[in-house]
Amino acid sequence: MKRLLISLCLLSMVAPAAAFFGPKKTSDYEYENEKPWVEIQGQLPSYPKSENLLEFDAGPASNNLHFVDSSSISVGEDGVVRYSLVVKSPTGAMNVSYEGIRCQTNERKIYAYGRANNEAWAPAKMGKWVDMENIKQNYAQRALFRYFFCPLGTEMIKDADEAVRALKAGGHPKAVKY
């Protein structure tokens, strides 16, 4: 009985100490990692120009040529790498889009589509974040994620210059080649 009483007394002293030394409330959210992610609203870049296009290899599953407009690359404080993507088919057809990749979640979003006839942007009507692994024919975005913008999975590049160096080199030096 004596041991039980001593044990209860010791437990009653441990609980307040754990609360005192435990995680601190740092903001309006209970813990920092519970903060909801907020996407910043950016502006559309200038329409891609051929002299700014950097070609990259999207893998053997596509016959198309893939390019990123170096002047459009930005790394946001919200953890999104934004860029203009240009895809040219073997017959000369071209698709242009302004997109974002979230390294932390392996998602992508299309912000706008290019209109080649007047070199302007048309905002994407249903622009939302989509898991890249669940989308077929996502070769370019997966390559950009794995080998250029998110070389260690959830770790993203620090700035646009690092992205340009990786594109020019054919891959980020930290990227794991499969």
N, C-alpha and C positions, 0 to 999 in steps of 0.2 A: 504494500500500500504506500509505503514511504517512497519507493522508487517511482511509482505512478505519479505521485504528487510532485516530485522533483522534475520529472519529465514534462508534465503539464506546465509547470512554471517556466522551464527553459523554452518550450514552444511558444509561450505567450510573449517572451522577450524577442524571439527571432522574427516573428511576423512584422512588428513595427520597423525593425532594422531593415528587413528586405524591402519594405515599402519606401524607406528613406533612401536606400542606396540603389534602388531599381531604376528603370528607364525614366527619364524626365520628360515632362510634357514640354515641347519646344515651340508650339504654336497653337493655332486653333484646332489642330488635329492632335489626337492622343500621342502619336509617334510620327516622326518624320517620314517613315516609309509608308504611312497611310495617306499622305497627301494625294489628292486626285491629280492626275496629269492634265495639264492645260496646254492646248496647242496655240502657238502664237499665230497671228494673222499676218501673213506676209504679202508682198506685192508680186505680181507676175513679172518675170524678167523680160528683157528685150527678146524678140523672136530670134532663134538661133541663126547665126551666120556661118557659112561654110568654113571660113578661116579659123573659127573657134572650136570646130568639131574635133574631138579626140575619139578615135576608134578603139573599141575594146572587143575582146572575144567573149561571146555569150555562150559558147559551148558548141558541140557537134550536132545538137538537135535542131539547129536553125541554119538555114541557108542565107539568111539576111545579114546585112552589114549593120552594126550597132555603133552609135556614137553618143557621146555626152557633150553638150555645149559647155566648154570650160568656163565661160563668163557667167553662166547661170548657177553654178554650184554655190550653195551656202550651207553652213552648219548652224542650226538654230539653237538657242538656249533651251528650247523645249526638247532637244534630243532628236531632231529630225534633220536628215540630210536631204536638201532639195536640189533638183537638177532638171535640165531639159534633156529629154531622150529623143533621139532621131533614129528611126529604123528604116533602112532602105532595102527593098526586095530586089532579087536578081533582075526583075523586069523594069526596075526604076521607080516603082511606086514608093511613096514615102509617108510614114506616119510620124507625127511630132506630138510630144506630150510634155507637160510640166508635172513632175511627180515628187513625192517625198518617200523616204524610207526611215522607219523607226527601228534602229538596231536592237534596242532593248526588247522589243516584242516581235521582231521579224514580220513587220507589217509594211504595206505600201499604200499610198493614196495617190490618185490622179487629181490634180487641181484644175488642169485645163488641157484642151486639145488644140493643136495648131491648125490653122487654115492656110494652106500653102498658097492659095490663089491671091490672098492679100497680105500674107505674112503677119497674121494677127492671132490672138488667142481667143478661144471660146471656152468659158468656164465649164467645168464638168458639172452636170446637173446632179448626179448622184455620187459625188465625191465622198467616199468614206474609207476608213481604214480597213484593210482586208489582209488576212493571214496569207503570206506568199506561198506557203506550202500547199494550200488548198486551191490554188488557181493553176489551171493547165496553161501551157504556153506562156509562162512567166520567166522565160530563159534570161532575158536581159536583166530584169530586176533581181533575180536570184544571183546572177553573176556579180552584179554591182554590190549586193549585200555581202556575199562571201569573200570576194577577192579584192574589193576596192574601198567600200565605205564602212564596212563592219568586219574588219579582218579577224577579230577574235570572237566572233559571234555577237555578244551583246555590247562589246566595246566599239564605239564609233570613232571615226577620225576626228582630229581636233579642229581642223579648219579646211577651207577650200584648197589651199596650196597643197596640203597633204593628199587630197583627192586627186588633184591634177598630176602630182608626182607619181601616184600609184597608177593612174590611167596611162601616163606616158611610159611607165616601166613595164606595163603589161600585168600588173598586180601589186598589191601592197606587200612589203617585205614581211609583215607579220601574218599574212594570210596562209591558211593551211590548204595546200593543194591536194585535191582528191585524185 
